[in-house]
């Protein structure tokens, strides 16, 4: 039985990935410091055999080296995943996302881990006008968060070239789904919209709402991680739906699914670090078998019920 380590495995994406790995027959070790992850996200999983939680921090390389002794592959999801948070506190964003990734790679190298799968971000592209975004295009990060994620990619590339550590960097595009935190002041747009609409409030749209996003359902992201780990491929890949929608259309779609028609958004100034358009070319990731199964409406219909009763 292969052993998979999931850093940040009690978090939003990490918990879905940990569940899917267990379903696929892996022994799963979840490493999380619970700064944003929640035991509730993995409570059902931990009741099963071959799933274990270890409270630890990627800032502590000694902990990583000890845990990684058991690893066949490492799925590195732990991060501070917020552009606004990184603008308010760039030091923490760098320490967790960049230095933490370096620690993960060092521990993986020293324990002869077979492969590392690194959660990167579409934010590395910035506001370059070319659409769709392809992995070979010029990157232009606009926030400390994007810089920290790009730094992690560079470390991954160097560790493969210099130390022979195989790895894959997955550039996530606007991931959403059940367990995404709607309570954070930095909550992503979909959980924030759902929460406020359910409460009868008017959500704030930053900008004119005509900015576009390539929203990706979390279960498709989990599947992409496992496909990348089990393939022979290495390198950098976009993970997205491969289509885009305006934020205004997203708002209307959520209203429609909830069968609500008496709420209107409030428009405010665009936020620093936000990009105008996000849309991925996913042809390269299809080469290792990635094929997203959920369109936005299907994903929202699975996501929205998970928020009812929580807000």
PyMOL commands that set and color helices and strands:
alter all, ss='L'
color gray80, all
select helices_A, chain A and resi 12-23+39-46+61-70+83-88+90-110+122-125+144-163+189-198+218-230+247-258+283-286+296-307
alter helices_A, ss='H'
color red, helices_A
select strands_A, chain A and resi 3-7+27-32+51-55+73-76+115-121+167-172+175-176+204-206+212-213+216-217+235-239+245-246+266-268
alter strands_A, ss='S'
color yellow, strands_A
deselect
rebuild
show_as cartoon
